[in-house]
């Protein structure tokens, strides 16, 4: 449902982006459409977690839809909006995915054998399990950057690998440590850097503020319409 919903959103977004480009409101329907088809899942997870809705039926569907809305645009930007040869970018992306799969399979096998040792470090100063996770995140983000891929792709894949490695070994204490590292350091760091680079002066005119309001409505249409169509049979009003 998340994947189908995102594909419907892409169709709506590019259609609306084409109309805006034809009217001279935006420069590129590709950039505009790709932007409107995204979901900032990083802002959704804290809201769901703080309201104890993360593991609810609604939270599960929202995470799946948000995951598709986060991961899909990253692939779209890499393949469609790249300034390089699309075939070259596709091969690099496939190589990165292949490496990530190898890491995931090896992590799953290693986790089963080395899990007792990792468990003993949860309350130790070495914090080996947390350090390995952080190294994996930094390593894949660095690799994605060097390959010319989106940085978020590396972080996203690192999270998937950790989740696969933990399958069957989920421990609340370890997840709480990862939550502390993520929301205590990585997420604020990401938003601080984004905020520093944000061009606040560009919103100084009435026309810019009007466009901002227009895009808020368009986001609701692009991501909300597929949700209303696809989830009527599985979720209440």
LINDA-V732003 format. One line per field, one symbol per residue. phi: phi as a letter, one per 40 degrees, with the letter a starting at -180 (. if undefined). psi: psi as a letter, one per 40 degrees, with the letter a starting at -180 (. if undefined). burial: 1 if it has 16 or more other ideal C-beta (glycine too) atoms within 10 Angstrom, else 0. A space follows every 10 residues. Layout:
BEGIN
phi=???
psi=???
burial=???
END
This chain:
BEGIN
phi=.ccccccccc cccccccccc cccgcbcbcc ccccccccbc ccccdccccc bfbcbccccc cccccccccc cdcccccccc cccccdcccc cccccccccc cccccccccc cccccdcccc ccbcccfccc cccccccccc cccccccgcc dccccccccc ccccccdgbd bccccccccc ccccbccccc cccccccccc ccccbccccc cdccccccdc ccccddcccc bccbbcd
psi=dddddddddd dddddddddd ddeedidhdd dddddeeihg ddeddddddd efedeidddd dddddddded dddddddddd eieahddddd dddddddddd dddddddddd dddeddddde edeiddfddd dddddddddd ddddddeeih dddddddddd dddddehefh hddddddddd ddedcddddd ddddddehgd deeeiddddd dddddddddd dddddddddd edeeii.
burial=1100110111 0111011001 1000010011 0111111110 1101100100 0001000010 1110111111 1111011100 0100000010 0110010001 0011001000 1000100100 1000000011 0111011001 1011001011 0111111110 1100110000 0001001100 1100000000 0000000000 0000000000 1000100110 0110011001 1000000
END
